[in-house]
């Protein structure tokens, strides 16, 4: 993991020009250090991340555009542009784009853990079951599936 540096990660670019395709969503890393990791996420219509837990990381979503539907600690909620979603470590959460329009958000996790390595490994992986199995190796635990219509 790199040390934090004073610099600007420009709009529409990731660190070192990197972007990842994670089951149809595009993740663009904006900042990486041992203490935290942030990425811009684009959620096309009807994409989702199923219920999962980060046992050792707090995760946040700042919604930039559109709407993201969530299951957060067992409760259904929605977040829109300007909203900040807080997902403390150990709390089950999932997010869905059921809005009929693309959504974008800035995500970050603290500490970084092995999320960067996970995203590098599952980039362009097309089998959701394989993603779920691989994620466990990197400290992300997926729970039994929930419909995207939740």
MIDOSE-1310 file (N, C-alpha, C; in nm, 2 decimals, decimal comma, always signed):
residues 150
xxxx	+0,09/-0,12/+0,00/+0,00/+0,00/+0,00/+0,09/+0,12/+0,00; +0,05/+0,22/-0,08/+0,13/+0,34/-0,09/+0,11/+0,43/+0,03; +0,21/+0,52/+0,06/+0,20/+0,62/+0,16/+0,11/+0,74/+0,09; +0,04/+0,81/+0,18/-0,04/+0,92/+0,13/+0,06/+1,03/+0,08
xxxx	+0,02/+1,09/-0,03/+0,10/+1,20/-0,09/+0,01/+1,32/-0,11; +0,07/+1,44/-0,10/+0,00/+1,56/-0,13/-0,02/+1,57/-0,29; -0,14/+1,57/-0,33/-0,16/+1,58/-0,48/-0,31/+1,59/-0,50; -0,35/+1,59/-0,63/-0,49/+1,60/-0,67/-0,52/+1,48/-0,76
xxxx	-0,62/+1,40/-0,73/-0,67/+1,30/-0,83/-0,78/+1,37/-0,91; -0,75/+1,39/-1,03/-0,84/+1,47/-1,12/-0,97/+1,40/-1,15; -1,07/+1,48/-1,18/-1,20/+1,42/-1,22/-1,19/+1,33/-1,34; -1,27/+1,22/-1,33/-1,28/+1,12/-1,44/-1,15/+1,04/-1,45
xxxx	-1,06/+1,04/-1,35/-0,94/+0,96/-1,36/-0,92/+0,90/-1,22; -0,86/+0,78/-1,22/-0,82/+0,71/-1,10/-0,67/+0,72/-1,08; -0,63/+0,69/-0,97/-0,48/+0,68/-0,94/-0,42/+0,59/-1,04; -0,31/+0,64/-1,10/-0,24/+0,57/-1,21/-0,33/+0,52/-1,32
xxxx	-0,44/+0,60/-1,35/-0,53/+0,57/-1,46/-0,61/+0,44/-1,44; -0,62/+0,39/-1,32/-0,69/+0,26/-1,29/-0,84/+0,28/-1,28; -0,91/+0,18/-1,33/-1,05/+0,17/-1,30/-1,08/+0,02/-1,30; -1,18/-0,02/-1,22/-1,22/-0,16/-1,21/-1,36/-0,18/-1,25
xxxx	-1,39/-0,29/-1,32/-1,53/-0,33/-1,35/-1,56/-0,44/-1,24; -1,65/-0,40/-1,15/-1,69/-0,50/-1,05/-1,84/-0,53/-1,07; -1,86/-0,64/-1,14/-2,00/-0,69/-1,17/-2,08/-0,58/-1,23; -2,02/-0,51/-1,33/-2,10/-0,41/-1,41/-2,09/-0,27/-1,35
xxxx	-2,04/-0,26/-1,23/-2,02/-0,12/-1,17/-1,87/-0,08/-1,20; -1,85/+0,05/-1,21/-1,72/+0,10/-1,24/-1,66/+0,17/-1,11; -1,55/+0,12/-1,06/-1,49/+0,17/-0,94/-1,36/+0,24/-0,99; -1,34/+0,36/-0,95/-1,22/+0,44/-0,99/-1,15/+0,48/-0,86
xxxx	-1,03/+0,43/-0,83/-0,96/+0,46/-0,70/-0,92/+0,61/-0,70; -0,95/+0,68/-0,59/-0,92/+0,82/-0,58/-0,81/+0,85/-0,48; -0,80/+0,76/-0,38/-0,71/+0,78/-0,27/-0,68/+0,64/-0,21; -0,55/+0,61/-0,17/-0,52/+0,49/-0,11/-0,41/+0,51/-0,01
xxxx	-0,43/+0,46/+0,11/-0,33/+0,45/+0,21/-0,37/+0,34/+0,31; -0,28/+0,31/+0,40/-0,32/+0,20/+0,50/-0,44/+0,25/+0,58; -0,45/+0,38/+0,61/-0,55/+0,43/+0,69/-0,69/+0,44/+0,63; -0,69/+0,46/+0,50/-0,82/+0,48/+0,43/-0,80/+0,46/+0,28
xxxx	-0,92/+0,43/+0,22/-0,92/+0,40/+0,07/-1,05/+0,46/+0,02; -1,04/+0,54/-0,08/-1,16/+0,60/-0,14/-1,17/+0,57/-0,29; -1,30/+0,56/-0,34/-1,31/+0,53/-0,48/-1,45/+0,59/-0,53; -1,45/+0,64/-0,65/-1,57/+0,68/-0,72/-1,64/+0,56/-0,78
xxxx	-1,77/+0,55/-0,76/-1,84/+0,44/-0,81/-1,95/+0,48/-0,90; -1,97/+0,42/-1,01/-2,08/+0,44/-1,10/-2,16/+0,31/-1,10; -2,29/+0,33/-1,07/-2,39/+0,22/-1,06/-2,48/+0,23/-1,18; -2,47/+0,15/-1,28/-2,57/+0,15/-1,39/-2,70/+0,10/-1,33
xxxx	-2,80/+0,12/-1,41/-2,94/+0,08/-1,37/-2,94/-0,07/-1,34; -3,01/-0,10/-1,23/-3,03/-0,24/-1,18/-2,90/-0,32/-1,14; -2,80/-0,24/-1,11/-2,68/-0,31/-1,05/-2,69/-0,30/-0,90; -2,61/-0,39/-0,83/-2,62/-0,40/-0,69/-2,50/-0,47/-0,63
xxxx	-2,48/-0,45/-0,50/-2,39/-0,52/-0,42/-2,47/-0,59/-0,31; -2,47/-0,73/-0,31/-2,55/-0,80/-0,22/-2,51/-0,78/-0,07; -2,59/-0,83/+0,02/-2,56/-0,81/+0,17/-2,42/-0,87/+0,20; -2,35/-0,79/+0,28/-2,21/-0,83/+0,32/-2,17/-0,75/+0,44
xxxx	-2,06/-0,79/+0,50/-2,01/-0,73/+0,62/-1,86/-0,71/+0,61; -1,81/-0,60/+0,66/-1,67/-0,57/+0,67/-1,64/-0,58/+0,82; -1,58/-0,69/+0,87/-1,56/-0,71/+1,01/-1,46/-0,61/+1,07; -1,37/-0,55/+0,99/-1,26/-0,47/+1,04/-1,25/-0,33/+0,98
xxxx	-1,36/-0,29/+0,91/-1,36/-0,16/+0,84/-1,49/-0,09/+0,86; -1,48/+0,04/+0,87/-1,60/+0,13/+0,86/-1,61/+0,17/+0,71; -1,73/+0,18/+0,65/-1,74/+0,21/+0,51/-1,85/+0,33/+0,50; -1,83/+0,41/+0,40/-1,91/+0,53/+0,39/-1,94/+0,55/+0,24
xxxx	-2,06/+0,60/+0,21/-2,10/+0,64/+0,08/-2,15/+0,78/+0,08; -2,09/+0,87/+0,00/-2,15/+1,00/-0,03/-2,21/+1,00/-0,17; -2,34/+1,01/-0,17/-2,41/+1,00/-0,30/-2,39/+1,13/-0,38; -2,34/+1,12/-0,50/-2,31/+1,23/-0,58/-2,43/+1,26/-0,68
xxxx	-2,49/+1,16/-0,73/-2,60/+1,17/-0,82/-2,69/+1,05/-0,82; -2,82/+1,07/-0,85/-2,91/+0,95/-0,85/-2,95/+0,91/-0,71; -3,00/+0,79/-0,70/-3,05/+0,74/-0,57/-3,00/+0,60/-0,56; -2,96/+0,56/-0,44/-2,91/+0,43/-0,40/-3,00/+0,38/-0,29
xxxx	-3,06/+0,26/-0,32/-3,14/+0,19/-0,22/-3,05/+0,10/-0,14; -3,08/+0,09/-0,01/-2,99/+0,02/+0,08/-3,07/-0,07/+0,17; -3,00/-0,17/+0,22/-3,04/-0,25/+0,33/-2,93/-0,22/+0,43; -2,96/-0,16/+0,54/-2,86/-0,12/+0,64/-2,90/-0,17/+0,77
xxxx	-2,83/-0,26/+0,82/-2,86/-0,33/+0,95/-3,00/-0,38/+0,96; -3,05/-0,44/+0,84/-3,18/-0,49/+0,84/-3,29/-0,40/+0,80; -3,26/-0,27/+0,78/-3,36/-0,17/+0,75/-3,35/-0,12/+0,60; -3,46/-0,12/+0,53/-3,46/-0,06/+0,40/-3,46/+0,09/+0,40
xxxx	-3,37/+0,15/+0,33/-3,36/+0,30/+0,32/-3,31/+0,34/+0,18; -3,32/+0,47/+0,15/-3,27/+0,52/+0,03/-3,19/+0,64/+0,06; -3,09/+0,66/-0,03/-3,00/+0,78/-0,01/-2,99/+0,85/-0,15; -3,00/+0,98/-0,15/-3,00/+1,06/-0,27/-2,88/+1,16/-0,27
xxxx	-2,86/+1,23/-0,38/-2,75/+1,32/-0,39/-2,73/+1,41/-0,27; -2,61/+1,41/-0,22/-2,58/+1,49/-0,10/-2,59/+1,42/+0,03; -2,65/+1,30/+0,03/-2,66/+1,21/+0,15/-2,53/+1,14/+0,18; -2,50/+1,12/+0,30/-2,39/+1,04/+0,35/-2,44/+0,91/+0,42
xxxx	-2,40/+0,80/+0,37/-2,44/+0,67/+0,43/-2,33/+0,62/+0,52; -2,35/+0,59/+0,65/-2,25/+0,54/+0,74/-2,28/+0,39/+0,77; -2,17/+0,31/+0,74/-2,19/+0,17/+0,76/-2,07/+0,12/+0,85; -2,09/+0,12/+0,98/-1,99/+0,08/+1,07/-1,95/-0,06/+1,06
xxxx	-1,82/-0,09/+1,09/-1,77/-0,23/+1,08/-1,86/-0,33/+1,15; -1,88/-0,44/+1,09/-1,96/-0,55/+1,15/-2,11/-0,54/+1,13; -2,16/-0,43/+1,06/-2,30/-0,41/+1,04/-2,33/-0,46/+0,89; -2,42/-0,55/+0,88/-2,46/-0,60/+0,74/-2,52/-0,48/+0,66
xxxx	-2,48/-0,48/+0,53/-2,53/-0,37/+0,44/-2,53/-0,42/+0,30; -2,62/-0,36/+0,22/-2,62/-0,39/+0,07/-2,67/-0,27/+0,00; -2,64/-0,25/-0,12/-2,69/-0,14/-0,20/-2,73/-0,18/-0,34; -2,83/-0,10/-0,39/-2,90/-0,14/-0,51/-2,93/-0,01/-0,59
xxxx	-2,93/-0,02/-0,72/-2,98/+0,09/-0,80/-3,10/+0,05/-0,87; -3,21/+0,07/-0,80/-3,35/+0,04/-0,85/-3,42/+0,17/-0,91; -3,34/+0,28/-0,93/-3,40/+0,41/-0,95/-3,44/+0,43/-1,10; -3,39/+0,35/-1,19/-3,42/+0,37/-1,33/-3,32/+0,46/-1,40
xxxx	-3,22/+0,51/-1,33/-3,12/+0,60/-1,38/-2,99/+0,57/-1,32; -2,88/+0,59/-1,39/-2,75/+0,57/-1,32/-2,73/+0,65/-1,20; -2,65/+0,60/-1,11/-2,62/+0,67/-0,98/-2,46/+0,67/-0,97; -2,41/+0,78/-0,90/-2,27/+0,78/-0,88/-2,25/+0,82/-0,73
xxxx	-2,14/+0,78/-0,68/-2,11/+0,80/-0,53/-1,96/+0,80/-0,51; -1,92/+0,86/-0,40/-1,78/+0,85/-0,35/-1,79/+0,76/-0,23; -1,72/+0,65/-0,24/-1,71/+0,55/-0,13/-1,57/+0,57/-0,06; -1,57/+0,54/+0,07/-1,44/+0,52/+0,13/-1,45/+0,42/+0,25
xxxx	-1,34/+0,36/+0,28/-1,33/+0,27/+0,39/-1,21/+0,30/+0,48; -1,23/+0,28/+0,61/-1,12/+0,30/+0,70/-1,12/+0,19/+0,81; -1,00/+0,13/+0,83/-0,88/+0,13/+0,75/-0,90/+0,06/+0,61; -0,80/+0,07/+0,53/-0,81/+0,01/+0,39/-0,83/-0,14/+0,39
xxxx	-0,76/-0,20/+0,49/-0,76/-0,35/+0,49/-0,71/-0,40/+0,35; -0,78/-0,50/+0,29/-0,73/-0,56/+0,17/-0,83/-0,53/+0,05; -0,90/-0,42/+0,07/-1,00/-0,39/-0,04/-0,94/-0,36/-0,18; -0,83/-0,29/-0,18/-0,76/-0,26/-0,31/-0,72/-0,39/-0,37
xxxx	-0,66/-0,48/-0,30/-0,62/-0,61/-0,35/-0,75/-0,69/-0,40; -0,86/-0,68/-0,32/-0,98/-0,75/-0,36/-1,03/-0,70/-0,50; -1,04/-0,57/-0,51/-1,09/-0,51/-0,64/-1,00/-0,54/-0,75; -0,87/-0,54/-0,73/-0,78/-0,59/-0,84/-0,80/-0,73/-0,88
xxxx	-0,83/-0,81/-0,78/-0,85/-0,96/-0,81/-0,99/-0,98/-0,88; -1,09/-0,91/-0,84/-1,23/-0,94/-0,89/-1,26/-0,86/-1,01; -1,17/-0,77/-1,05/-1,19/-0,68/-1,17/-1,22/-0,78/-1,29; -1,33/-0,75/-1,36/-1,38/-0,83/-1,48/-1,42/-0,97/-1,45
xxxx	-1,43/-1,01/-1,32/-1,48/-1,14/-1,28/-1,63/-1,14/-1,30; -1,68/-1,23/-1,38/-1,82/-1,23/-1,42/-1,92/-1,32/-1,34; -1,86/-1,41/-1,26/-1,94/-1,50/-1,19/-1,96/-1,45/-1,05; -2,08/-1,41/-1,01/-2,11/-1,36/-0,87/-2,07/-1,46/-0,76
xxxx	-2,09/-1,59/-0,78/-2,05/-1,68/-0,68/-1,90/-1,68/-0,66; -1,82/-1,67/-0,77/-1,68/-1,66/-0,75/-1,63/-1,53/-0,68; -1,70/-1,42/-0,71/-1,67/-1,30/-0,64/-1,70/-1,31/-0,49; -1,81/-1,37/-0,45/-1,84/-1,40/-0,31/-1,74/-1,48/-0,24
xxxx	-1,70/-1,59/-0,31/-1,60/-1,68/-0,25/-1,46/-1,61/-0,24; -1,42/-1,53/-0,34/-1,29/-1,46/-0,34/-1,29/-1,36/-0,23; -1,40/-1,28/-0,21/-1,41/-1,17/-0,12/-1,38/-1,22/+0,02; -1,42/-1,34/+0,06/-1,39/-1,39/+0,20/-1,24/-1,39/+0,22
xxxx	-1,16/-1,42/+0,12/-1,01/-1,43/+0,14/-0,96/-1,29/+0,17; -1,03/-1,18/+0,14/-0,98/-1,05/+0,16/-1,06/-0,97/+0,27; -1,13/-1,05/+0,36/-1,19/-0,99/+0,47/-1,33/-0,93/+0,45; -1,40/-0,96/+0,34/-1,54/-0,92/+0,32/-1,62/-1,04/+0,31
xxxx	-1,72/-1,04/+0,40/-1,81/-1,16/+0,42/-1,95/-1,13/+0,36; -1,98/-1,21/+0,25/-2,12/-1,19/+0,19/-2,21/-1,28/+0,27; -2,34/-1,23/+0,28/-2,44/-1,30/+0,35/-2,54/-1,37/+0,25; -2,64/-1,44/+0,30/-2,73/-1,51/+0,20/-2,80/-1,40/+0,11
xxxx	-2,82/-1,44/-0,02/-2,87/-1,34/-0,11/-3,01/-1,28/-0,08; -3,02/-1,15/-0,13/-3,15/-1,08/-0,11/-3,18/-1,03/-0,25; -3,30/-1,03/-0,29/-3,34/-0,98/-0,43/-3,30/-0,83/-0,45; -3,27/-0,80/-0,57/-3,24/-0,66/-0,60/-3,36/-0,57/-0,59
xx	-3,48/-0,63/-0,59/-3,60/-0,56/-0,58/-3,64/-0,52/-0,43; -3,55/-0,56/-0,34/-3,58/-0,54/-0,20/-3,59/-0,39/-0,17
